[in-house]
């Protein structure tokens, strides 16, 4: 199966998330959105994006040489 995402795009996503992690622009903003501080909602979205990127990295960029198939043990 051909990879849906080239590895370099996933690695670039890591760099982007690293740069966006510290949200200095919402640090002193007391705006409420849906009753929650905007900084909290930003980090909620950040966590969702990080989880999605981790899923894509494990699915499409996992090194194949780390996979070791062991034979199934038979039980008597």
GROMACS elastic network, one bead per residue, 0.5 to 0.9 nm:
[ bonds ]
;  ai    aj funct       b0    kb
    1     4     6  0.88279   500
    2     5     6  0.88403   500
    3     6     6  0.65655   500
    3     7     6  0.85356   500
    3    60     6  0.60612   500
    3    61     6  0.85769   500
    4    60     6  0.73841   500
    5     8     6  0.82908   500
    5     9     6  0.67482   500
    5    10     6  0.70714   500
    5    56     6  0.82139   500
    5    60     6  0.68323   500
    5    61     6  0.85979   500
    6     9     6  0.56403   500
    6    10     6  0.69419   500
    6    60     6  0.80380   500
    6    61     6  0.82415   500
    7    10     6  0.52334   500
    7    11     6  0.62648   500
    7    12     6  0.85859   500
    7    57     6  0.79961   500
    7    60     6  0.72958   500
    7    61     6  0.58049   500
    8    11     6  0.50112   500
    8    12     6  0.59957   500
    8    13     6  0.85102   500
    9    13     6  0.61787   500
    9    14     6  0.88049   500
   10    14     6  0.65848   500
   10    53     6  0.71920   500
   10    56     6  0.74749   500
   10    57     6  0.64438   500
   10    60     6  0.87088   500
   10    61     6  0.78746   500
   11    14     6  0.50713   500
   11    15     6  0.66699   500
   11    16     6  0.88564   500
   11    57     6  0.82227   500
   12    15     6  0.51022   500
   12    16     6  0.63026   500
   12    17     6  0.86925   500
   13    16     6  0.50095   500
   13    17     6  0.61343   500
   13    18     6  0.84697   500
   13    53     6  0.72489   500
   14    17     6  0.51715   500
   14    18     6  0.60762   500
   14    19     6  0.86693   500
   14    50     6  0.83474   500
   14    53     6  0.76813   500
   14    54     6  0.89961   500
   15    18     6  0.50049   500
   15    19     6  0.62762   500
   15    20     6  0.86775   500
   16    19     6  0.51699   500
   16    20     6  0.61826   500
   16    21     6  0.85794   500
   17    20     6  0.50011   500
   17    21     6  0.58881   500
   17    46     6  0.78163   500
   17    49     6  0.81471   500
   17    50     6  0.71691   500
   18    21     6  0.53480   500
   18    22     6  0.81057   500
   19    22     6  0.71107   500
   19    23     6  0.88914   500
   20    23     6  0.62794   500
   20    46     6  0.82068   500
   21    43     6  0.80585   500
   21    46     6  0.73240   500
   22    25     6  0.87146   500
   22    27     6  0.88935   500
   23    26     6  0.58214   500
   23    27     6  0.65641   500
   23    39     6  0.76574   500
   23    42     6  0.80266   500
   23    43     6  0.84339   500
   24    27     6  0.51328   500
   24    28     6  0.81808   500
   25    28     6  0.75991   500
   25    29     6  0.77512   500
   25    39     6  0.88835   500
   26    29     6  0.50286   500
   26    30     6  0.81883   500
   26    31     6  0.89158   500
   26    38     6  0.69664   500
   26    39     6  0.54087   500
   26    42     6  0.83196   500
   27    30     6  0.85226   500
   27    39     6  0.67380   500
   28    39     6  0.87488   500
   29    32     6  0.88567   500
   29    37     6  0.80241   500
   29    38     6  0.72992   500
   29    39     6  0.74869   500
   30    37     6  0.62278   500
   30    38     6  0.72050   500
   30    39     6  0.83411   500
   31    36     6  0.82158   500
   31    37     6  0.58653   500
   31    38     6  0.58193   500
   31    39     6  0.85557   500
   32    35     6  0.53149   500
   32    36     6  0.51159   500
   32    38     6  0.57587   500
   33    36     6  0.53043   500
   33    37     6  0.62150   500
   33    38     6  0.59163   500
   33    41     6  0.78614   500
   34    37     6  0.83481   500
   34    38     6  0.89730   500
   36    39     6  0.83951   500
   36    40     6  0.67886   500
   36    41     6  0.69373   500
   37    40     6  0.54119   500
   37    41     6  0.66236   500
   37    42     6  0.88170   500
   38    41     6  0.50825   500
   38    42     6  0.61127   500
   38    43     6  0.87145   500
   39    43     6  0.63290   500
   39    44     6  0.86240   500
   40    43     6  0.51869   500
   40    44     6  0.61917   500
   40    45     6  0.87183   500
   41    45     6  0.62333   500
   41    46     6  0.84613   500
   42    45     6  0.51819   500
   42    46     6  0.60894   500
   42    47     6  0.86731   500
   43    47     6  0.60401   500
   43    48     6  0.85344   500
   44    47     6  0.51821   500
   44    48     6  0.63904   500
   44    49     6  0.87319   500
   45    48     6  0.50715   500
   45    49     6  0.61685   500
   45    50     6  0.85598   500
   46    49     6  0.50667   500
   46    50     6  0.60541   500
   46    51     6  0.85256   500
   47    50     6  0.50159   500
   47    51     6  0.60424   500
   47    52     6  0.85474   500
   48    51     6  0.51312   500
   48    52     6  0.62090   500
   48    53     6  0.86274   500
   49    52     6  0.51348   500
   49    53     6  0.61344   500
   49    54     6  0.85740   500
   50    53     6  0.50773   500
   50    54     6  0.60735   500
   50    55     6  0.85801   500
   51    54     6  0.50894   500
   51    55     6  0.61996   500
   51    56     6  0.86759   500
   52    55     6  0.50904   500
   52    56     6  0.62587   500
   52    57     6  0.86294   500
   53    56     6  0.50374   500
   53    57     6  0.60525   500
   53    58     6  0.85867   500
   54    57     6  0.50104   500
   54    58     6  0.61337   500
   54    59     6  0.84415   500
   55    58     6  0.52852   500
   55    59     6  0.60575   500
   55    60     6  0.85468   500
   56    59     6  0.50142   500
   56    60     6  0.58204   500
   56    61     6  0.75086   500
   57    60     6  0.54223   500
   57    62     6  0.64684   500
   58    61     6  0.58126   500
   58    62     6  0.50468   500
   58    63     6  0.88341   500
   59    62     6  0.64228   500
   60    63     6  0.89077   500
   61    64     6  0.86319   500
   62    65     6  0.89021   500
   62    66     6  0.81605   500
   62    67     6  0.89910   500
   63    66     6  0.58245   500
   63    67     6  0.76082   500
   64    67     6  0.55019   500
   64    68     6  0.87263   500
   65    68     6  0.75227   500
   70    73     6  0.87071   500
